[in-house]
Amino acid sequence: MKYCFNFAVIVAAVLSLISCGTTNSAATKKSNPYGEIMASNECIELAEGDPVRRQYGLGQHFKEQTAGNLAEANARASFARKISTAIAAGTESTSVQLEKYTRNDKSGTSVADESSETGDFLTSISQEIIKNTSTIKTIRYYNSEAQQWTIFKCLEFLGTKDEMVEQIIETLKDNISKEDRAAIESRHDQLRQRILQTLAK
């Protein structure tokens, strides 16, 4: 009888431990609802280390060369978006209206059309800056099961932060009127600082 009682106590203790372990395991799994933290790589870390002058891109394809081309295109697109945003922020602080350089003679242009044309104008300026970039790091992964390449590329502007900002300002000045050019020149330091701050974000 005593043996049966002891056995029952042991079984109860074991079940209690299993139950606690399961609860703890479940609690651990539920502790991060966003999922697993994925490992970084050198391309990402290089870009994050100098966000003004660097951007990284990722490309995936079953052909290695195509994956590499996509990675570079994505890095360039990231550069273009960042530079466009910096120009828009900078010109706001100098009261230069970029919209007037994108309008055509057609009537009935909608706000969405004007916004799109302004984006095209900014992208064209950004493309001039991006020409002065080069790949500084490439990392390749190959998934044999999926037969797919994943390639990361980090691009860097070939110059200092200040040289990059000056090139942005000079390219902008080349594409606007004399009046707005004069406004930019009179507030050069303010524009330069605003662009630099936006690029660093």
Buried (B, 14 or more C-beta within 10 A) or exposed (E): EEEEEEEEEEEEEEEEEEEEEEEEEEEEEEEEEEEEEEEEBBBBEBBEEBEBBBBBBBBBBEEBEBBBBBBBEBBBBBBBBBBBBBBBBBBEEBEBEBEEBBEEEEEEBEEEBBEEBBBEBBBBBBBBBBEEBEBBBBBEEEEEEEEBBBBBBBBBBEBEBEEBBBBBBEBBBEBBEEEBBEBBEEBBEEBBBBBBEBBEE
